[in-house]
């Protein structure tokens, strides 16, 4: 059966690095929410009221990414998805969607200490290397970090979750 690989974790954990490597190894597409957000919406990003603006566009992008995913699944291809589903409820809704599609789901959750992640984000902002998509200020790091909800016991027991430390 075709499997969707979902990469999740807090900001700066290494999701893009893992997703890119995994997609290359599996020979499948990598669909990354940040790519869509930067390409479609970065020029229009407001100076204030960022979070409601972001949430609405993120939801629309995830809908479109899922449409592309369904087409890939119909062709027998299970993509690697990096969707920024930082809250358990969002992941649960996505899990239900995958279940309805009748495919396997493997969730890869990165677990990296906060201080390491903050340093990575600051370095990425300066270096602007291959995983750089947008600058993440310390303020945005704090907001994103606070929003992250690691899988709880129920999620870990009911889903095929690989914890990846780094």
C-alpha positions as CSV (number, residue, x, y, z in Angstrom):
1,X,0.0,0.0,0.0
2,X,1.2,3.5,-0.8
3,X,2.2,5.5,2.3
4,X,2.2,9.2,3.0
5,X,5.1,10.4,5.1
6,X,4.3,13.4,7.3
7,X,7.2,15.3,8.8
8,X,6.3,17.4,11.9
9,X,8.1,19.1,14.7
10,X,8.8,22.4,16.3
11,X,10.4,25.3,14.5
12,X,14.1,24.8,13.7
13,X,14.0,21.0,14.4
14,X,15.3,20.1,10.9
15,X,12.0,19.2,9.2
16,X,13.0,20.5,5.8
17,X,16.4,18.7,5.9
18,X,14.7,15.4,6.8
19,X,11.9,15.8,4.3
20,X,14.2,16.6,1.4
21,X,16.5,13.7,2.2
22,X,13.6,11.3,2.6
23,X,11.9,12.4,-0.6
24,X,15.2,11.9,-2.4
25,X,15.8,8.4,-0.9
26,X,12.2,7.3,-1.7
27,X,12.1,8.9,-5.1
28,X,8.9,10.7,-4.3
29,X,7.7,14.4,-4.3
30,X,8.1,16.5,-1.3
31,X,5.3,19.0,-0.7
32,X,6.2,21.7,1.7
33,X,3.8,24.2,3.2
34,X,6.5,26.8,3.5
35,X,7.3,26.7,-0.2
36,X,3.7,27.4,-1.0
37,X,3.3,30.1,1.6
38,X,6.4,31.9,0.5
39,X,5.7,31.7,-3.2
40,X,2.0,32.6,-3.0
41,X,1.7,35.0,-0.1
42,X,5.1,36.5,1.1
43,X,4.8,39.6,-1.0
44,X,1.4,40.4,0.7
45,X,2.4,39.6,4.3
46,X,1.1,42.3,6.6
47,X,3.3,44.1,9.1
48,X,0.7,43.6,11.8
49,X,-2.0,41.0,12.4
50,X,0.2,38.3,11.0
51,X,-1.2,35.2,12.8
52,X,-4.8,35.4,11.6
53,X,-3.6,36.3,8.1
54,X,-1.2,33.4,8.2
55,X,-3.7,30.9,9.6
56,X,-6.2,31.5,6.8
57,X,-3.6,31.1,4.0
58,X,-2.1,28.1,5.7
59,X,-5.5,26.4,5.7
60,X,-6.0,27.1,2.0
61,X,-2.6,25.8,1.1
62,X,-3.1,22.6,3.1
63,X,-6.3,22.0,1.2
64,X,-4.5,22.4,-2.2
65,X,-1.6,20.3,-1.0
66,X,-4.1,17.6,-0.1
67,X,-5.7,17.8,-3.6
68,X,-2.2,17.3,-5.1
69,X,-1.6,14.4,-2.6
70,X,-4.8,12.7,-3.7
71,X,-3.7,12.9,-7.3
72,X,-0.3,11.4,-6.4
73,X,-1.9,8.6,-4.4
74,X,-4.2,7.8,-7.3
75,X,-1.0,7.4,-9.4
76,X,0.5,5.1,-6.8
77,X,2.9,7.7,-5.4
78,X,3.0,8.5,-1.7
79,X,4.6,11.9,-1.1
80,X,6.5,13.4,1.8
81,X,4.5,16.2,3.3
82,X,5.8,19.0,5.6
83,X,2.6,20.8,6.7
84,X,3.3,22.5,9.9
85,X,0.6,20.8,11.8
86,X,1.9,22.0,15.2
87,X,-1.2,21.3,17.2
88,X,-2.6,17.9,18.0
89,X,-6.1,18.8,16.9
90,X,-4.8,19.8,13.4
91,X,-2.8,16.5,13.1
92,X,-5.9,14.5,14.3
93,X,-8.0,16.1,11.5
94,X,-5.3,15.3,9.0
95,X,-5.0,11.7,10.2
96,X,-8.7,11.3,9.7
97,X,-8.3,12.7,6.1
98,X,-5.6,10.2,5.4
99,X,-7.6,7.4,6.9
100,X,-10.6,8.3,4.6
101,X,-8.2,8.1,1.6
102,X,-7.3,4.5,2.5
103,X,-3.6,4.9,2.5
104,X,-0.9,4.3,5.1
105,X,0.5,7.1,7.0
106,X,3.9,7.3,8.7
107,X,4.5,10.3,10.9
108,X,8.1,11.5,11.6
109,X,8.3,13.8,14.5
110,X,11.6,15.6,15.2
111,X,12.6,16.1,18.8
112,X,15.4,18.7,19.2
113,X,16.2,20.8,22.3
114,X,14.9,24.4,22.2
115,X,18.3,26.0,22.5
116,X,19.6,24.0,19.5
117,X,16.6,24.9,17.4
118,X,16.9,28.6,18.2
119,X,20.5,28.6,17.2
120,X,19.7,26.8,14.0
121,X,17.0,29.3,13.1
122,X,19.4,32.3,13.8
123,X,22.1,30.6,11.7
124,X,19.7,29.8,8.9
125,X,18.5,33.5,8.9
126,X,22.1,34.6,8.4
127,X,23.4,31.9,6.1
128,X,20.2,31.7,3.9
129,X,21.3,28.3,2.7
130,X,19.3,25.6,0.9
131,X,16.6,25.2,3.6
132,X,16.1,28.9,4.0
133,X,12.6,30.1,2.9
134,X,12.0,33.1,5.0
135,X,13.6,34.9,7.9
136,X,12.2,33.8,11.3
137,X,12.7,36.5,13.9
138,X,13.2,35.6,17.6
139,X,9.6,36.9,18.1
140,X,8.2,34.6,15.5
141,X,10.3,31.7,16.9
142,X,8.8,32.3,20.3
143,X,5.2,32.3,18.9
144,X,5.9,29.2,16.8
145,X,7.7,27.4,19.7
146,X,4.8,28.1,22.1
147,X,2.3,26.7,19.6
148,X,4.0,23.3,19.2
149,X,2.2,20.4,20.8
150,X,4.3,17.3,20.8
151,X,2.4,14.0,20.3
152,X,0.8,12.8,23.5
153,X,0.5,9.2,24.6
154,X,-2.8,8.7,22.7
155,X,-1.4,10.0,19.5
156,X,1.8,7.9,19.8
157,X,-0.3,4.8,20.6
158,X,-2.8,5.1,17.8
159,X,-0.5,6.3,15.0
160,X,2.7,5.0,13.3
161,X,5.0,7.7,14.7
162,X,8.8,7.7,14.4
163,X,10.5,10.0,16.8
164,X,13.6,11.5,15.3
165,X,16.1,13.1,17.7
166,X,18.7,15.6,16.6
